[in-house]
Amino acid sequence: MQKMILIRFGDSTLKGKNKKRFIDKLVAQIERKIKPLSAHFKREHDRLYVTFEASMKELIIERLKTISGIH
C-alpha cells in the first residue's frame, strides 16, 4: 500500500530573493535522507509530495524530523 506525505517549506516566504536556492537545498537534503528508502518525489510550487510504501512510514517520518525549515 502506498502512502503520501505533503512537505511544505515553512520559512520560504522570509527568504526573499534567495527563496529558490533555499528550497533547492531543502529538496536536495530531503532526497538525500529518504531516497534510499525507495521514496518518490513530486515537486509543485513550494510543496513536495513524497510517495512511499506504508511499511516505511515511521522511518521516513523520523528522518524528516531532522530537517529544519519544513512542515
C-alpha positions in Angstrom: 0.0 0.0 0.0 1.3 3.4 -0.9 1.3 6.4 1.4 2.0 10.1 0.7 3.3 13.0 2.8 3.0 16.6 1.8 6.0 18.7 2.8 5.7 22.5 2.9 8.6 24.8 3.0 7.6 26.9 6.0 10.1 29.8 6.2 10.5 30.2 2.4 8.4 33.4 2.4 11.1 35.1 4.5 13.9 34.2 2.2 13.3 37.0 -0.4 15.5 36.7 -3.5 17.2 33.6 -2.0 13.9 31.6 -1.9 14.7 29.4 -4.9 18.2 28.5 -3.7 16.8 27.8 -0.2 14.1 25.5 -1.5 16.5 23.7 -3.9 18.8 23.0 -0.9 16.0 21.7 1.2 14.7 19.4 -1.5 18.3 18.0 -2.1 18.6 17.4 1.7 15.2 15.6 1.8 16.1 13.5 -1.2 19.5 12.5 0.3 17.9 11.4 3.6 14.9 9.4 2.2 15.6 8.4 -1.4 17.5 5.2 -0.3 14.1 4.1 1.2 12.6 3.9 -2.3 10.6 7.1 -1.9 9.3 9.0 -5.0 9.1 12.8 -5.1 6.9 15.3 -7.0 7.6 19.0 -6.6 4.9 21.5 -7.2 5.5 25.2 -6.4 6.5 25.4 -2.8 5.5 21.9 -1.9 7.0 18.5 -2.2 4.9 15.3 -2.3 6.7 12.1 -1.1 5.2 8.7 -2.0 6.4 5.6 -0.3 5.5 2.2 0.9 3.3 2.1 4.1 5.8 -0.1 5.9 8.5 2.7 5.7 6.3 5.4 7.3 7.9 5.6 10.7 11.4 5.5 9.4 10.7 8.3 6.8 9.0 10.5 9.4 11.9 10.1 11.8 14.4 11.1 9.1 12.2 14.1 8.0 12.1 15.4 11.6 15.8 16.1 11.5 15.4 18.6 8.7 14.7 22.2 9.8 12.6 24.5 7.6 9.9 22.1 6.6 6.4 21.5 7.8 
